[in-house]
Amino acid sequence: MSAAPALSPSRQSALRGVLEREAKALGFDQVGIVPAHGHEDLKPRLEAFVKAGHHGTMEWMQDTLVRRSHPQNLWSEAQSIIVLAMNYGPETNPLDSLKHPDRGTVSVYARHKDYHDVIKGRLKTLASKVLAGVRRFDIETANAIEAKVFVDTAPIMEKPLAARAGLGWQGKHTNLVSRNYGSWLFLGSIFTNLILDPDTPETDHCGSCRACLDICPTNAFPAPYQLDARRCISYLTIEHSSPIPVEYRRAMGNRIYGCDDCLAVCPWNKFAKQASEAKLATPEGTDLSAPPALADLLGDDDTAFRQRFSGSPVKRIGRDRFIRNCLIAAGNSGDPALIPSVSEHLDTPNVVVRDAAQWALSELNDEKVTL
């Protein structure tokens, strides 16, 4: 199917009203539109990232490079992309949890329901609402419309597209920054063959600020606007399945799933609003509003792990990888009381977990001697 018939200016305006009203009702905080064509400059950026090896073991980045490099490579019929943003601003400063080394710090986004499920369902509802809005004033056009919804599990360069849709700009930490919500935004997209009036792209407002670059514990930014995922704690704790390189273990501190340092320090967060809706409420039975005790986490078997993180993004990495992270955090805690919890993992069949336990025990024993 080719592009849907063009809408008149008055109908474009009416449809935009429907889109913004329904998006807000569904819990989205920002909406913008960008053409699906004209993004040829994204491919060299992505190719350079992969060629430098900055994607680490995320082989899917290379495997999907062609589709990811341009929206119309993902769906050739697309004419417009509606980009949606949902605020997940935290109640408190995420950096505060780093002050409690006997507890694990979980990235803010993973303290809630799995955002993939929340956002994708609402994108589908919104697409249906938009279609219904068009149908009210132009049945012929409505019958010609197609739409596809995507979250970040799809091969899309969503942050550049969001910036071009006017939702914010890519900061020096490579994440999207918004004037109204700082760095705390989930993104989703609706691709459609309907030609829509685009929004004005946002400009960069980082100026001379280097806060996000300077705070990174592992120096994961080789230059402003460049990320080497191999050094990033979010990558190491979530995507990386092998033993964590020894040179990064102490820098991890008590971060057991992701890292928010570069996001949390952004000065634009002073304008951020706390996420106010139950849309991102913590799953029932899973309390991550306070940092969980490492001793409790280290005692979880696979069943307990799955139960604890049911409905949470944390569950995606599996129990062994998560225990590896908790063991590294225990080794950094300086708390000899965690030695029994660590020692229980010395005989585990999983070599990655066993390696982390041996390292943690050596760190804690050294700490014990100096007390």
C-alpha positions as a Markdown table, in Angstrom:
| # | Residue | x | y | z |
|---|---|---|---|---|
| 1 | Met | 0.0 | 0.0 | 0.0 |
| 2 | Ser | 1.3 | 3.5 | -0.9 |
| 3 | Ala | 0.9 | 6.8 | 0.9 |
| 4 | Ala | -2.6 | 7.5 | 2.1 |
| 5 | Pro | -4.4 | 10.5 | 0.4 |
| 6 | Ala | -3.2 | 13.8 | 1.7 |
| 7 | Leu | -5.4 | 15.6 | 4.2 |
| 8 | Ser | -6.4 | 19.2 | 3.8 |
| 9 | Pro | -4.9 | 21.9 | 6.2 |
| 10 | Ser | -8.1 | 22.0 | 8.2 |
| 11 | Arg | -8.2 | 18.2 | 8.6 |
| 12 | Gln | -4.5 | 18.1 | 9.5 |
| 13 | Ser | -5.3 | 20.6 | 12.3 |
| 14 | Ala | -8.3 | 18.5 | 13.5 |
| 15 | Leu | -6.3 | 15.3 | 13.4 |
| 16 | Arg | -3.4 | 17.0 | 15.4 |
| 17 | Gly | -6.0 | 18.0 | 18.0 |
| 18 | Val | -7.2 | 14.4 | 18.3 |
| 19 | Leu | -3.6 | 13.1 | 18.5 |
| 20 | Glu | -2.6 | 15.4 | 21.3 |
| 21 | Arg | -5.8 | 15.0 | 23.3 |
| 22 | Glu | -5.8 | 11.2 | 23.1 |
| 23 | Ala | -2.0 | 10.9 | 23.7 |
| 24 | Lys | -2.4 | 13.0 | 26.9 |
| 25 | Ala | -5.4 | 10.8 | 28.0 |
| 26 | Leu | -3.2 | 7.7 | 27.6 |
| 27 | Gly | -0.4 | 9.1 | 29.8 |
| 28 | Phe | 2.0 | 10.4 | 27.2 |
| 29 | Asp | 3.6 | 13.7 | 28.0 |
| 30 | Gln | 4.9 | 14.8 | 24.7 |
| 31 | Val | 4.1 | 14.2 | 21.0 |
| 32 | Gly | 5.9 | 15.2 | 17.9 |
| 33 | Ile | 5.8 | 14.3 | 14.2 |
| 34 | Val | 8.8 | 13.8 | 11.8 |
| 35 | Pro | 8.8 | 12.7 | 8.1 |
| 36 | Ala | 9.9 | 9.1 | 7.6 |
| 37 | His | 12.2 | 10.2 | 4.7 |
| 38 | Gly | 15.3 | 12.3 | 4.7 |
| 39 | His | 17.4 | 10.6 | 7.4 |
| 40 | Glu | 20.3 | 9.4 | 5.3 |
| 41 | Asp | 22.8 | 11.0 | 7.6 |
| 42 | Leu | 22.0 | 8.5 | 10.3 |
| 43 | Lys | 23.6 | 5.6 | 8.6 |
| 44 | Pro | 27.2 | 6.9 | 8.7 |
| 45 | Arg | 26.8 | 7.6 | 12.5 |
| 46 | Leu | 25.6 | 4.1 | 13.2 |
| 47 | Glu | 28.2 | 2.5 | 11.0 |
| 48 | Ala | 31.0 | 4.4 | 12.8 |
| 49 | Phe | 29.6 | 3.3 | 16.1 |
| 50 | Val | 29.7 | -0.4 | 15.1 |
| 51 | Lys | 33.0 | -0.2 | 13.2 |
| 52 | Ala | 34.6 | 1.2 | 16.4 |
| 53 | Gly | 33.3 | -1.8 | 18.3 |
| 54 | His | 31.4 | 0.5 | 20.7 |
| 55 | His | 28.4 | -1.8 | 20.6 |
| 56 | Gly | 30.4 | -4.5 | 22.5 |
| 57 | Thr | 28.7 | -7.9 | 22.4 |
| 58 | Met | 25.4 | -6.4 | 21.2 |
| 59 | Glu | 25.7 | -8.2 | 17.9 |
| 60 | Trp | 22.1 | -7.4 | 17.1 |
| 61 | Met | 23.3 | -3.8 | 16.5 |
| 62 | Gln | 25.4 | -5.0 | 13.6 |
| 63 | Asp | 22.8 | -7.6 | 12.4 |
| 64 | Thr | 20.1 | -5.0 | 12.1 |
| 65 | Leu | 22.3 | -2.1 | 10.9 |
| 66 | Val | 20.6 | -1.7 | 7.5 |
| 67 | Arg | 17.1 | -1.7 | 8.9 |
| 68 | Arg | 18.1 | 0.5 | 11.8 |
| 69 | Ser | 19.9 | 3.1 | 9.7 |
| 70 | His | 16.7 | 4.5 | 8.1 |
| 71 | Pro | 13.0 | 4.3 | 9.2 |
| 72 | Gln | 11.9 | 3.4 | 5.6 |
| 73 | Asn | 14.3 | 0.4 | 5.7 |
| 74 | Leu | 12.1 | -0.9 | 8.5 |
| 75 | Trp | 8.9 | -0.1 | 6.6 |
| 76 | Ser | 9.1 | 1.2 | 3.1 |
| 77 | Glu | 5.5 | 2.5 | 3.1 |
| 78 | Ala | 6.0 | 4.8 | 6.0 |
| 79 | Gln | 5.5 | 8.5 | 5.3 |
| 80 | Ser | 5.3 | 10.0 | 8.8 |
| 81 | Ile | 6.4 | 9.0 | 12.3 |
| 82 | Ile | 4.5 | 10.1 | 15.4 |
| 83 | Val | 7.0 | 10.0 | 18.3 |
| 84 | Leu | 5.6 | 9.8 | 21.8 |
| 85 | Ala | 7.4 | 10.4 | 25.1 |
| 86 | Met | 6.3 | 9.4 | 28.6 |
| 87 | Asn | 7.9 | 10.9 | 31.6 |
| 88 | Tyr | 9.3 | 8.6 | 34.3 |
| 89 | Gly | 10.9 | 11.3 | 36.5 |
| 90 | Pro | 11.9 | 9.8 | 39.9 |
| 91 | Glu | 10.6 | 11.0 | 43.3 |
| 92 | Thr | 14.1 | 11.5 | 44.7 |
| 93 | Asn | 17.6 | 11.9 | 43.4 |
| 94 | Pro | 18.8 | 8.5 | 42.1 |
| 95 | Leu | 22.3 | 9.3 | 43.2 |
| 96 | Asp | 21.3 | 9.1 | 46.8 |
| 97 | Ser | 21.0 | 5.3 | 46.7 |
| 98 | Leu | 24.8 | 5.1 | 46.0 |
| 99 | Lys | 25.4 | 6.2 | 49.6 |
| 100 | His | 24.1 | 2.8 | 50.9 |
| 101 | Pro | 26.7 | 0.2 | 49.8 |
| 102 | Asp | 25.0 | -2.7 | 51.6 |
| 103 | Arg | 22.0 | -2.2 | 49.2 |
| 104 | Gly | 21.7 | -2.5 | 45.5 |
| 105 | Thr | 21.0 | 0.4 | 43.2 |
| 106 | Val | 18.5 | -0.3 | 40.4 |
| 107 | Ser | 18.2 | 2.1 | 37.5 |
| 108 | Val | 15.1 | 4.3 | 37.9 |
| 109 | Tyr | 13.4 | 3.0 | 34.8 |
| 110 | Ala | 13.6 | -0.6 | 36.1 |
| 111 | Arg | 11.9 | 0.3 | 39.4 |
| 112 | His | 8.6 | 0.3 | 37.6 |
| 113 | Lys | 6.5 | -2.0 | 35.4 |
| 114 | Asp | 8.3 | -3.1 | 32.3 |
| 115 | Tyr | 7.9 | 0.0 | 30.2 |
| 116 | His | 7.9 | -2.0 | 26.9 |
| 117 | Asp | 4.6 | -3.5 | 27.9 |
| 118 | Val | 3.1 | -0.2 | 29.2 |
| 119 | Ile | 4.0 | 1.9 | 26.2 |
| 120 | Lys | 3.4 | -0.6 | 23.4 |
| 121 | Gly | -0.1 | -1.3 | 24.5 |
| 122 | Arg | -0.9 | 2.5 | 24.7 |
| 123 | Leu | 0.7 | 3.1 | 21.3 |
| 124 | Lys | -1.7 | 0.5 | 19.8 |
| 125 | Thr | -4.6 | 2.2 | 21.5 |
| 126 | Leu | -3.5 | 5.7 | 20.3 |
| 127 | Ala | -3.1 | 4.4 | 16.7 |
| 128 | Ser | -6.7 | 3.2 | 16.8 |
| 129 | Lys | -7.9 | 6.5 | 18.2 |
| 130 | Val | -6.1 | 8.4 | 15.4 |
| 131 | Leu | -7.6 | 6.1 | 12.8 |
| 132 | Ala | -11.1 | 6.7 | 14.3 |
| 133 | Gly | -10.5 | 10.4 | 14.2 |
| 134 | Val | -9.7 | 10.3 | 10.5 |
| 135 | Arg | -12.6 | 8.1 | 9.9 |
| 136 | Arg | -15.0 | 10.7 | 11.3 |
| 137 | Phe | -14.2 | 13.2 | 8.6 |
| 138 | Asp | -12.8 | 11.1 | 5.7 |
| 139 | Ile | -13.8 | 7.4 | 5.4 |
| 140 | Glu | -11.8 | 7.0 | 2.1 |
| 141 | Thr | -8.6 | 8.2 | 3.7 |
| 142 | Ala | -9.2 | 6.1 | 6.8 |
| 143 | Asn | -9.5 | 3.0 | 4.8 |
| 144 | Ala | -6.2 | 3.7 | 3.2 |
| 145 | Ile | -4.3 | 4.3 | 6.4 |
| 146 | Glu | -1.8 | 1.8 | 7.9 |
| 147 | Ala | 0.1 | 2.2 | 11.1 |
| 148 | Lys | 2.7 | 0.2 | 13.0 |
| 149 | Val | 3.8 | 0.8 | 16.5 |
| 150 | Phe | 7.4 | 0.3 | 17.9 |
| 151 | Val | 9.3 | 0.6 | 21.1 |
| 152 | Asp | 13.0 | 0.4 | 21.6 |
| 153 | Thr | 13.1 | -3.4 | 21.0 |
| 154 | Ala | 12.6 | -2.6 | 17.3 |
| 155 | Pro | 15.6 | -1.5 | 15.1 |
| 156 | Ile | 14.9 | 2.2 | 15.2 |
| 157 | Met | 17.2 | 5.1 | 16.0 |
| 158 | Glu | 14.5 | 6.6 | 18.2 |
| 159 | Lys | 16.5 | 9.3 | 19.9 |
| 160 | Pro | 17.5 | 11.2 | 16.7 |
| 161 | Leu | 14.0 | 10.8 | 15.4 |
| 162 | Ala | 12.6 | 12.2 | 18.7 |
| 163 | Ala | 14.9 | 15.2 | 18.4 |
| 164 | Arg | 13.8 | 15.8 | 14.8 |
| 165 | Ala | 10.2 | 15.6 | 16.0 |
| 166 | Gly | 10.9 | 18.4 | 18.4 |
| 167 | Leu | 10.7 | 16.4 | 21.7 |
| 168 | Gly | 14.2 | 17.4 | 22.8 |
| 169 | Trp | 17.8 | 17.0 | 21.8 |
| 170 | Gln | 20.5 | 14.4 | 22.2 |
| 171 | Gly | 22.7 | 15.5 | 25.0 |
| 172 | Lys | 26.4 | 14.8 | 25.3 |
| 173 | His | 25.5 | 11.6 | 27.1 |
| 174 | Thr | 23.7 | 10.6 | 23.8 |
| 175 | Asn | 20.3 | 10.4 | 25.5 |
| 176 | Leu | 17.4 | 12.6 | 24.8 |
| 177 | Val | 17.1 | 15.8 | 26.9 |
| 178 | Ser | 13.8 | 17.7 | 27.2 |
| 179 | Arg | 13.3 | 21.3 | 28.4 |
| 180 | Asn | 10.3 | 20.1 | 30.4 |
| 181 | Tyr | 11.3 | 16.6 | 31.6 |
| 182 | Gly | 15.1 | 16.6 | 31.6 |
| 183 | Ser | 16.5 | 13.2 | 30.9 |
| 184 | Trp | 13.7 | 11.0 | 32.2 |
| 185 | Leu | 11.7 | 10.0 | 29.1 |
| 186 | Phe | 10.5 | 6.7 | 27.6 |
| 187 | Leu | 10.0 | 6.8 | 23.8 |
| 188 | Gly | 7.7 | 5.1 | 21.4 |
| 189 | Ser | 6.8 | 5.5 | 17.8 |
| 190 | Ile | 3.8 | 5.1 | 15.5 |
| 191 | Phe | 4.8 | 4.7 | 11.8 |
| 192 | Thr | 2.1 | 5.6 | 9.3 |
| 193 | Asn | 1.6 | 5.9 | 5.6 |
| 194 | Leu | -0.4 | 9.1 | 6.3 |
| 195 | Ile | 1.4 | 12.3 | 5.3 |
| 196 | Leu | 1.3 | 14.6 | 8.4 |
| 197 | Asp | 2.6 | 18.1 | 9.0 |
| 198 | Pro | 6.0 | 17.7 | 10.7 |
| 199 | Asp | 7.2 | 19.6 | 13.8 |
| 200 | Thr | 10.3 | 21.8 | 14.1 |
| 201 | Pro | 13.4 | 19.9 | 15.3 |
| 202 | Glu | 14.8 | 20.8 | 18.7 |
| 203 | Thr | 18.2 | 22.4 | 18.9 |
| 204 | Asp | 21.0 | 21.5 | 21.2 |
| 205 | His | 21.0 | 23.3 | 24.5 |
| 206 | Cys | 24.0 | 21.6 | 26.3 |
| 207 | Gly | 26.3 | 24.5 | 25.7 |
| 208 | Ser | 29.7 | 24.1 | 27.5 |
| 209 | Cys | 28.3 | 21.8 | 30.2 |
| 210 | Arg | 30.2 | 18.5 | 30.8 |
| 211 | Ala | 28.4 | 17.2 | 33.9 |
| 212 | Cys | 27.2 | 14.0 | 32.3 |
| 213 | Leu | 30.7 | 13.2 | 30.9 |
| 214 | Asp | 32.6 | 14.0 | 34.0 |
| 215 | Ile | 30.4 | 12.0 | 36.4 |
| 216 | Cys | 30.7 | 8.7 | 34.5 |
| 217 | Pro | 32.4 | 6.2 | 36.8 |
| 218 | Thr | 34.0 | 4.2 | 34.0 |
| 219 | Asn | 34.8 | 7.1 | 31.5 |
| 220 | Ala | 32.4 | 5.6 | 28.9 |
| 221 | Phe | 32.3 | 8.7 | 26.8 |
| 222 | Pro | 35.4 | 8.9 | 24.5 |
| 223 | Ala | 34.1 | 12.3 | 23.4 |
| 224 | Pro | 31.0 | 14.4 | 23.8 |
| 225 | Tyr | 28.0 | 12.8 | 22.0 |
| 226 | Gln | 29.9 | 9.5 | 21.8 |
| 227 | Leu | 29.3 | 6.4 | 24.0 |
| 228 | Asp | 31.5 | 3.3 | 24.2 |
| 229 | Ala | 29.0 | 0.8 | 25.5 |
| 230 | Arg | 31.8 | -1.6 | 26.5 |
| 231 | Arg | 32.7 | 0.7 | 29.4 |
| 232 | Cys | 29.1 | 1.7 | 30.3 |
| 233 | Ile | 27.8 | 0.2 | 33.6 |
| 234 | Ser | 24.3 | -0.1 | 32.1 |
| 235 | Tyr | 25.7 | -2.3 | 29.3 |
| 236 | Leu | 28.0 | -4.2 | 31.7 |
| 237 | Thr | 25.1 | -5.1 | 34.1 |
| 238 | Ile | 22.4 | -5.7 | 31.6 |
| 239 | Glu | 23.7 | -6.7 | 28.1 |
| 240 | His | 27.1 | -8.2 | 29.0 |
| 241 | Ser | 26.8 | -11.9 | 29.8 |
| 242 | Ser | 30.4 | -12.8 | 30.5 |
| 243 | Pro | 32.5 | -11.9 | 33.6 |
| 244 | Ile | 32.6 | -8.1 | 34.1 |
| 245 | Pro | 36.2 | -6.9 | 33.3 |
| 246 | Val | 38.1 | -6.5 | 36.6 |
| 247 | Glu | 39.0 | -2.9 | 35.8 |
| 248 | Tyr | 35.4 | -1.8 | 36.0 |
| 249 | Arg | 34.3 | -3.8 | 39.0 |
| 250 | Arg | 35.2 | -1.3 | 41.7 |
| 251 | Ala | 33.7 | 1.6 | 39.7 |
| 252 | Met | 30.4 | -0.2 | 39.6 |
| 253 | Gly | 29.9 | 0.4 | 43.3 |
| 254 | Asn | 26.5 | -0.9 | 44.3 |
| 255 | Arg | 24.9 | -0.5 | 40.9 |
| 256 | Ile | 23.3 | -3.9 | 40.2 |
| 257 | Tyr | 21.1 | -3.1 | 37.2 |
| 258 | Gly | 21.8 | -0.1 | 35.0 |
| 259 | Cys | 23.3 | 3.3 | 35.9 |
| 260 | Asp | 21.6 | 6.7 | 36.1 |
| 261 | Asp | 24.6 | 8.9 | 36.9 |
| 262 | Cys | 24.8 | 10.7 | 33.6 |
| 263 | Leu | 21.1 | 11.2 | 33.5 |
| 264 | Ala | 20.7 | 12.3 | 37.1 |
| 265 | Val | 23.4 | 15.0 | 37.0 |
| 266 | Cys | 21.9 | 16.8 | 34.0 |
| 267 | Pro | 21.1 | 20.4 | 34.9 |
| 268 | Trp | 18.0 | 20.3 | 32.8 |
| 269 | Asn | 16.5 | 17.9 | 35.3 |
| 270 | Lys | 15.7 | 21.0 | 37.5 |
| 271 | Phe | 12.7 | 21.4 | 35.2 |
| 272 | Ala | 11.8 | 17.7 | 35.3 |
| 273 | Lys | 8.4 | 16.7 | 36.7 |
| 274 | Gln | 7.9 | 13.6 | 38.8 |
| 275 | Ala | 6.0 | 10.9 | 37.0 |
| 276 | Ser | 2.5 | 11.3 | 38.5 |
| 277 | Glu | 0.5 | 8.5 | 37.1 |
| 278 | Ala | 0.0 | 4.9 | 38.2 |
| 279 | Lys | 1.0 | 4.0 | 34.6 |
| 280 | Leu | 4.5 | 3.2 | 35.8 |
| 281 | Ala | 3.6 | 2.0 | 39.3 |
| 282 | Thr | 5.9 | -0.7 | 40.8 |
| 283 | Pro | 4.6 | -4.2 | 40.1 |
| 284 | Glu | 2.5 | -5.7 | 42.9 |
| 285 | Gly | 4.8 | -7.5 | 45.3 |
| 286 | Thr | 7.9 | -5.9 | 44.0 |
| 287 | Asp | 9.1 | -2.9 | 46.1 |
| 288 | Leu | 12.0 | -1.2 | 44.5 |
| 289 | Ser | 11.1 | 2.3 | 45.8 |
| 290 | Ala | 13.9 | 1.8 | 48.3 |
| 291 | Pro | 17.3 | 0.1 | 47.4 |
| 292 | Pro | 17.0 | -3.6 | 48.2 |
| 293 | Ala | 19.4 | -5.3 | 50.7 |
| 294 | Leu | 22.2 | -7.2 | 49.0 |
| 295 | Ala | 22.0 | -10.0 | 51.6 |
| 296 | Asp | 18.3 | -10.6 | 50.6 |
| 297 | Leu | 19.1 | -10.5 | 46.9 |
| 298 | Leu | 22.0 | -12.9 | 47.2 |
| 299 | Gly | 19.8 | -15.4 | 48.9 |
| 300 | Asp | 17.3 | -15.7 | 46.0 |
| 301 | Asp | 17.2 | -18.9 | 44.0 |
| 302 | Asp | 15.8 | -18.8 | 40.5 |
| 303 | Thr | 12.2 | -19.1 | 41.7 |
| 304 | Ala | 12.6 | -16.4 | 44.3 |
| 305 | Phe | 14.3 | -14.1 | 41.7 |
| 306 | Arg | 11.4 | -14.6 | 39.2 |
| 307 | Gln | 8.9 | -13.9 | 41.9 |
| 308 | Arg | 10.7 | -10.8 | 43.2 |
| 309 | Phe | 11.0 | -9.3 | 39.8 |
| 310 | Ser | 7.8 | -10.4 | 38.1 |
| 311 | Gly | 6.6 | -7.7 | 35.7 |
| 312 | Ser | 10.0 | -5.9 | 36.0 |
| 313 | Pro | 12.6 | -5.3 | 33.3 |
| 314 | Val | 15.2 | -6.8 | 35.8 |
| 315 | Lys | 13.7 | -10.3 | 35.1 |
| 316 | Arg | 14.9 | -10.1 | 31.5 |
| 317 | Ile | 18.6 | -10.6 | 32.4 |
| 318 | Gly | 18.0 | -13.8 | 34.3 |
| 319 | Arg | 19.0 | -14.8 | 37.8 |
| 320 | Asp | 22.6 | -15.7 | 37.2 |
| 321 | Arg | 23.6 | -12.4 | 35.5 |
| 322 | Phe | 21.8 | -10.5 | 38.3 |
| 323 | Ile | 23.5 | -12.5 | 41.0 |
| 324 | Arg | 26.8 | -11.7 | 39.3 |
| 325 | Asn | 26.0 | -8.0 | 39.6 |
| 326 | Cys | 25.0 | -8.3 | 43.2 |
| 327 | Leu | 28.2 | -10.1 | 44.1 |
| 328 | Ile | 30.3 | -7.3 | 42.5 |
| 329 | Ala | 28.3 | -4.9 | 44.6 |
| 330 | Ala | 28.9 | -7.0 | 47.8 |
| 331 | Gly | 32.6 | -6.9 | 47.1 |
| 332 | Asn | 32.4 | -3.1 | 46.9 |
| 333 | Ser | 30.3 | -2.8 | 50.1 |
| 334 | Gly | 33.2 | -3.1 | 52.6 |
| 335 | Asp | 30.7 | -5.0 | 54.8 |
| 336 | Pro | 32.1 | -8.3 | 56.2 |
| 337 | Ala | 28.6 | -9.2 | 57.3 |
| 338 | Leu | 28.0 | -10.1 | 53.6 |
| 339 | Ile | 30.8 | -12.7 | 53.5 |
| 340 | Pro | 28.4 | -15.7 | 54.3 |
| 341 | Ser | 26.0 | -14.6 | 51.6 |
| 342 | Val | 28.9 | -14.3 | 49.1 |
| 343 | Ser | 30.4 | -17.6 | 50.1 |
| 344 | Glu | 27.2 | -19.5 | 49.3 |
| 345 | His | 28.0 | -18.8 | 45.6 |
| 346 | Leu | 31.6 | -20.1 | 45.6 |
| 347 | Asp | 30.5 | -23.6 | 44.5 |
| 348 | Thr | 27.8 | -22.6 | 42.0 |
| 349 | Pro | 28.0 | -24.4 | 38.6 |
| 350 | Asn | 27.8 | -21.1 | 36.7 |
| 351 | Val | 31.4 | -20.0 | 36.0 |
| 352 | Val | 30.5 | -16.3 | 35.7 |
| 353 | Val | 28.7 | -16.3 | 39.1 |
| 354 | Arg | 31.6 | -18.2 | 40.7 |
| 355 | Asp | 34.1 | -15.8 | 39.3 |
| 356 | Ala | 32.2 | -12.8 | 40.8 |
| 357 | Ala | 31.9 | -14.6 | 44.2 |
| 358 | Gln | 35.6 | -15.3 | 44.3 |
| 359 | Trp | 36.4 | -11.7 | 43.5 |
| 360 | Ala | 33.9 | -10.3 | 46.0 |
| 361 | Leu | 35.2 | -12.6 | 48.8 |
| 362 | Ser | 38.8 | -11.5 | 48.2 |
| 363 | Glu | 37.7 | -7.8 | 48.4 |
| 364 | Leu | 35.7 | -8.4 | 51.6 |
| 365 | Asn | 38.5 | -10.3 | 53.2 |
| 366 | Asp | 41.0 | -7.6 | 52.4 |
| 367 | Glu | 38.5 | -5.1 | 53.9 |
| 368 | Lys | 38.0 | -7.3 | 57.0 |
| 369 | Val | 41.8 | -7.3 | 57.7 |
| 370 | Thr | 42.0 | -3.5 | 57.6 |
| 371 | Leu | 39.1 | -2.9 | 60.1 |
